[in-house]
Amino acid sequence: MGRIAERVAAIAESATLAVDAKAKALQAAGEDVIGFGAGEPDFPTPAYVVEAAVAACREVRNHRYTPASGLPELREAIAVKTKRDSGFEAPASQVLVTNGGKHAVYASILTIVDEGDEVLLPAPYWTTYPEPIRLAGGVPVVIPTDVTSGFKVTVDQLEAARTPRTKALIFVSPSNPSGAVYSPAQVEEIGRWALEHGIWVITDEIYEHLTYDDNVFASMPTLVPELADTCIVLNGVAKTYAMTGWRVGWMIGPPDVIKAATNLQSHSTSNVSNVAQRAALAAVAGDLTAVAEMRTAFDRRRKAMHEMLSKIEGVECLLPEGAFYAYPSFEGVLQRLGIPDTLTLAAKILDEAKVAVVPGEAFGTPGYFRFSFALGDDDLGAGIQRIAELLA
Ligand SMILES: Cc1ncc(COP(=O)(O)O)c(C=O)c1O
């Protein structure tokens, strides 16, 4: 009998949080480290949201529990916002407010995945997805994609991976870490395939407002309405309103799923912080001006990052279509310098150039790095310059 239970002992540390923590620790120790690891906007939360939270702190009713499923006004506002932004229509009763989008991932997977169920996971995948699948006793079935397909999985690949045990597909567009955005036609094709085979789709829409050029976000259950009974939509305020620290996300799903996930939540976290829910209410009930401003900055940095990375010999970088990540291949650099893998190269870059990047190993695709462009323009330029000089 081990001290730590097997299922929990098997959980890997979040590589992205680990890289970020290491960079922040070095900075705190006085080192001049530039971090490309964090998946969070460098902007403050909009003032009107902060003010709503300050006011909420002063109201005694917010010193109490809320219903486990969330503040009724917030669930209603999320339903309205979802219809406005993605066209997907679901009543407030089908919204569960969770402790961040990450918790919505966890709750969704625990709610629908049983022992031995297979969950299709296109790679590169967000580093969190496989862990709750395994925790639930499920099996992540990784489907690799690469630069040649723009990191987009095809229906043929999905079909080849499908077995009688396939329960669900995890779908994310715009994608972390690849920055890929599926076209509406691709989203619909995948949705129709899932519907045809009775496969659940957990669709993560947290980057819905961050697309560039002529790339557009499309919501799968909006394009394939019949899928709504076997689809869970995940979202949150973190990326759209620069609210990563507030920890408010949500899942929208069929009534039985939301009921079961609410029961789970009622025995784990009870409810999301009341004050944070009031802040989220101000955010989702407001307009999209703040995210439009951030998007302009991200767009500028995206192009600068793409240009600088592409100049490094051996780097192949696609222009990110959405989110705030570039996902270049460093295979050519590994070969040129005789370095075995990107895990080793990331350590070298941190030690010698004082720059933190997340290696592709964390996302199921070694040979790549994830660079966040949610950091200041000057740091972005200086950080890539340091890498370019180190690898020259
Ligand atoms: C794809 C994706 N989904 C969900 C989340 C969860 O965000 P949060 O838990 O901060 O709301 C993140 C955060 O990095 C993400 O990249």
The ligand as an SDF file (V2000), in Angstrom:
LIG
                    3D

 16 16  0  0  0  0  0  0  0  0999 V2000
   -7.3590   25.6210  -23.5970 C   0  0  0  0  0  0  0  0  0  0  0  0
   -7.5940   26.1180  -22.2170 C   0  0  0  0  0  0  0  0  0  0  0  0
   -8.7230   25.7870  -21.5960 N   0  0  0  0  0  0  0  0  0  0  0  0
   -8.9900   26.1810  -20.3550 C   0  0  0  0  0  0  0  0  0  0  0  0
   -8.0960   26.9630  -19.6600 C   0  0  0  0  0  0  0  0  0  0  0  0
   -8.4750   27.3140  -18.2550 C   0  0  0  0  0  0  0  0  0  0  0  0
   -8.3610   28.5930  -17.8640 O   0  0  0  0  0  0  0  0  0  0  0  0
   -8.8070   29.0240  -16.4070 P   0  0  0  0  0  0  0  0  0  0  0  0
   -8.8120   27.8080  -15.5470 O   0  0  0  0  0  0  0  0  0  0  0  0
   -7.7760   30.0100  -15.9720 O   0  0  0  0  0  0  0  0  0  0  0  0
  -10.1700   29.6090  -16.5380 O   0  0  0  0  0  0  0  0  0  0  0  0
   -6.8850   27.3280  -20.2520 C   0  0  0  0  0  0  0  0  0  0  0  0
   -5.8700   28.1000  -19.5130 C   0  0  0  0  0  0  0  0  0  0  0  0
   -4.7100   28.1340  -19.8210 O   0  0  0  0  0  0  0  0  0  0  0  0
   -6.6400   26.9150  -21.5760 C   0  0  0  0  0  0  0  0  0  0  0  0
   -5.5250   27.2620  -22.2100 O   0  0  0  0  0  0  0  0  0  0  0  0
  1  2  1  0
  2  3  1  0
  2 15  2  0
  3  4  2  0
  4  5  1  0
  5  6  1  0
  5 12  2  0
  6  7  1  0
  7  8  1  0
  8  9  2  0
  8 10  1  0
  8 11  1  0
 12 13  1  0
 12 15  1  0
 13 14  2  0
 15 16  1  0
M  END
$$$$
